Amino acid sequence: MDESGIAELTRELDDLRSRYDAVADVLHTLSRSGLRLQPILDQIVTVAARLCESDSSFLYLADGELFRMRANIGQPAEVVEYERLHPDRAGPNSATGRVAMTKKPVHIPDVDADPDYAHPSADLERFRTLLSLPVFVEQELVGVIGVSRHEVRPFQDREIELMQTFADQSAIAISNAELFETVERQKAELVRFLSPEVATLVSSDEGAQLLAGHRAYTTVVYFDLRGFTAFAEAAEPEELMDVVGSYHAAAGELIHEHKGTLEHFAGDGLMVFFNDPVPLPDHELHGARLALAMRERIGTLAAAWRKRGYELGLGAGIAVGHATFGRIGFEGRYDYGVLGRVTNLAARLSDQAAAGQILLSQRAYAALEGRVEAKPVAELQLKGFAGAVSAYELVRIA
C-alpha cells in the first residue's frame, strides 16, 4: 500500500474511532441517574445525526400498534407537525413502517428509486437516503431510530453497524428513563394518599424494615372539631364536604410546613406524629407549633363558618412517649400507622379540650417547659385511663 493509501486508511480509522468515542460519551451521559426521558431522546437524535454525518435524525417510540415521533433534529416544522398528527405504523411505505414490520434495520439508498416508498412526509422534506434501525428492550420493539441525507449517499456497512450498536445502547438509556419516570409517577400517586415522608419510606431500600414494625419516641398531636357532630347531622352534604375540605386543606398545608406525618383523618379527627419515619430534633416543639398554627388557622375559618350558621371550633391534644410504628391493615389496603398509649392519650386530651384549647400531657409539658407558656388544668378523668391524668393548657411559645 502506498503512502496515500496508508494516509486514507489512517483517516478512516481516526474517523471511526472518533465516532465510537462519541457513542461512548453519549452513553456515559445517558447513563447518569435522574435524567428524564425527553432530554434523553433529544440527545439521542443529536448524536445519531453526528455519528453518520446525516442531515436529519428522528426517533419514534411504540404506542401499541402505532409509532409516534418523539424527537427529531434537522427536520422542517411542517414535517414535525405532520408526524405529530399522523403516527406511523407497520407497512412498506416508510422506513419506520418497514422496521416495525420486519424488526430489522432498513436501508434505502435512494427513496426515489424505491417503488414501495410512498410516505407523505417525502413531499414536505427533500431527502434521498434513509437508514432506520430497531430499538429493542428485552426483545420487544419499543422504537425506531432513523437518519437521512439530502443527497443520494448510501450508508456504509460500518456506519450501519455503528448505528445499530448505538441503537442497542440507547435502548438501555430509554428503558432506564422510562423506569425512572414510572417510579416518580408512582411516588406522586402515593403522596396523594400518604404523607410525603411515608411515600418516600415505601419506595426506599430501608422501608421494608421500618414497615415491618419498630419502636420510637414520638410526639402525637390529635385534632378534632367541637360541634362537628351536631353540624354533620344538620348540614346538607355539600355544606359538610365544603367545611371538611377547607379543614383538611388547612391541616395538610400546616402539617407539611411543621414536618409532621399525618397518620389518618376520619371526618373531623386528625392524628399527626413526629420523629418518625424521619428523625426530628425538638419534635415536641414542632408538635406544639403545629397545634398553635392550627388553632390560628381554624379560628379564621371558624369565623367565616359562624357567619353561615356553623358553630365549630378546634380542640387539640398533645402527648409524648414511646409507640410502635409500622404497616397496619390487610392485603390490598395497608397504612403506615402508630400504636400505643401515647396515641390514646393525645386523642382523649383532644376530646376534653374546649374550642380553641390545646391540652398537653404531663410528659409533653415537661419536654417543653421553659420554651412554652402553659398553665395547669384540673386533673382529668379520661376514658381508658384508670387514674386521674394531669394536663396543661398550651398558651403560646415563650
Secondary structure, DSSP 8 states (H G I E B T S, - for coil): --HHHHHHHHHHHHHHHHHHHHHHHHHHHHTSTT--HHHHHHHHHHHHHHHTT-SEEEEEEEETTEEEEEEEES--HHHHHHHHHS-EESSTTSHHHHHHHHSS-EEES-GGG-TT---GGGGTS---EEEEEEEEETTEEEEEEEEEESS-----HHHHHHHHHHHHHHHHHHHHHHHHHHHHHHHHHHHHHS-HHHHHHHTSTTHHHHHH-EEEEEEEEEEEEETHHHHHHHS-HHHHHHHHHHHHHHHHHHHHHTT-EEEEEETTEEEEEESSSS--TTHHHHHHHHHHHHHHHHHHHHHHHHHTT---EEEEEEEEEEEEEEEEEETTEEEEEEESHHHHHHHHHHHH--TT-EEEEHHHHHHHBTTEEEEEEEEE--TT-SS-EEEEEEEEE-
